[in-house]
Amino acid sequence: MPQINAYDITKIRNDFPVLNQKVHDKPLIYLDNAATTQKPQSVINAITQYYETINANIHRGLHTLADKATWQFENSRSALAKFINAQAPEQVIFTRGVTEAINLVARSYGAKFLKAGDEVLISTLEHHSNIVPWQLICDEKGAILKIIPISDDGEIIYEEYIKLLSEKVKIVSIVHVSNALGIVNPVNQMIQDAHKYGAVVLVDGAQAASHLPIDVQTLDADFYALSAHKFYGPTGIGALYGKHDILDSMNPYMGGGEMIKEVTFAGTTYNELPYKFEAGTPNIADTIAMSHALDYITKIGKGNIASHEDALLHYATGKLLEIPNLQIFGNVNDKVSVISFLVKGIHPQDMGIILDSEGVAVRTGHHCTQPLMARLGISGTVRASFAMYNTFEEIDTLVFGIHKAVKMLQ
């Protein structure tokens, strides 16, 4: 069985209290990390500490608690900017997550700059959150939504992408890592080629942030969206990175407090970045706690995490392919630690129920990628997704559970 040198898996697991429990009298084996990752104790403590010792609104108050809350809130912005190598913290706009970030771009940038006949490109791999907002704005503006096709293995057919690019394409919105298959898209090259035609590019980084190094300057991404709960942070908080000049050119997404400089009945002047896009009282506690998730990842080391997850992926892939009639979808070289599979004759939900009886948590269904499933000719899959705290022994239990399901259902 593979071993990762200098990677203290026992210590890491002890930092995640939710893992220390049983499900159906079996030790919990949590393999649904692509849906949401578990939270280290430091993140949980940060949320509790905020409500126990601060609990004040930000930016507007002069008293001590408001000052502490504001400092910690803005420190999280700076930490996330550093995490993705943004040029400046004000390029990081806090949202509820990637879904809101994509909607913000569609409603603010798209509504202002798209016109009838313009084209928006997305891929067959996209999550519904990177499909529906573009359908809505294209319908409203008379723009045309075009789809980048994929191969039978789930990889973007790059020559077809190049054929779709033209001066009519104003926006390319592409997932960095497929949530359903784990495939890593060639976003570096896709951005370069889109820029040749003057298109702006939004990258959905929901699945990439916990697995891959993110450098928005090297990518030259115009927008990059993240969700904290995908990288060991709280739910309900995420961010949109944008290039400064593009963000400046956009209208506010919502109106209210914080996003204004001055309001009169005759008119309103808007606040500077990033506050122009952050109307209302934000999710302060979870925003502060997000920085502790970033600290935790940095402490373990993204390279160390990636090596561990890559070893888990290769070990699990080999074990699963030994099972008769099991097919892995998206079994390509460039992917993160996600395995989407089916066993012939067994419905994914039935497989998921039996695995749950063994304490193994996986995701079943279409994974909010119904067009992708239709392209693959299936209705859904079983998805096992691995994180820094998973072990090779847990994979063995997953394999045992699959064999159990085969004996029961075939």
HELIX and SHEET records of a PDB file:
HELIX    1   1 ILE A    9  ASN A   14  1                                   6    
HELIX    2   2 PRO A   17  LEU A   19  5                                   3    
HELIX    3   3 GLN A   41  THR A   53  1                                  13    
HELIX    4   4 THR A   64  PHE A   83  1                                  20    
HELIX    5   5 PRO A   89  GLN A   91  5                                   3    
HELIX    6   6 VAL A   98  LEU A  104  1                                   7    
HELIX    7   7 VAL A  105  GLY A  110  3                                   6    
HELIX    8   8 ALA A  111  PHE A  113  1                                   3    
HELIX    9   9 HIS A  128  ASN A  130  5                                   3    
HELIX   10  10 VAL A  132  LYS A  141  1                                  10    
HELIX   11  11 TYR A  158  LEU A  164  1                                   7    
HELIX   12  12 VAL A  187  HIS A  195  1                                   9    
HELIX   13  13 VAL A  216  LEU A  219  1                                   4    
HELIX   14  14 ALA A  228  PHE A  231  5                                   4    
HELIX   15  15 HIS A  244  SER A  249  1                                   6    
HELIX   16  16 TYR A  275  PHE A  277  5                                   3    
HELIX   17  17 ILE A  284  ILE A  300  1                                  17    
HELIX   18  18 LYS A  302  LEU A  321  1                                  20    
HELIX   19  19 PRO A  348  SER A  357  1                                  10    
HELIX   20  20 GLN A  370  LEU A  376  1                                   7    
HELIX   21  21 PHE A  392  LEU A  409  1                                  18    
SHEET    1   A 2 LYS A  22  VAL A  23  0                                        
SHEET    2   A 2 LYS A  26  PRO A  27 -1                                        
SHEET    1   B 2 ILE A  29  TYR A  30  0                                        
SHEET    2   B 2 VAL A 360  ALA A 361  1                                        
SHEET    1   C 7 VAL A  92  THR A  95  0                                        
SHEET    2   C 7 GLY A 238  GLY A 242 -1                                        
SHEET    3   C 7 PHE A 223  SER A 227 -1                                        
SHEET    4   C 7 VAL A 200  ASP A 204  1                                        
SHEET    5   C 7 VAL A 169  VAL A 175  1                                        
SHEET    6   C 7 GLU A 119  SER A 123  1                                        
SHEET    7   C 7 ILE A 144  ILE A 148  1                                        
SHEET    1   D 2 ILE A 260  THR A 264  0                                        
SHEET    2   D 2 GLY A 267  TYR A 270 -1                                        
SHEET    1   E 4 LEU A 326  PHE A 329  0                                        
SHEET    2   E 4 VAL A 338  VAL A 343 -1                                        
SHEET    3   E 4 THR A 381  SER A 385 -1                                        
SHEET    4   E 4 ARG A 363  GLY A 365 -1                                        
END                                                                             
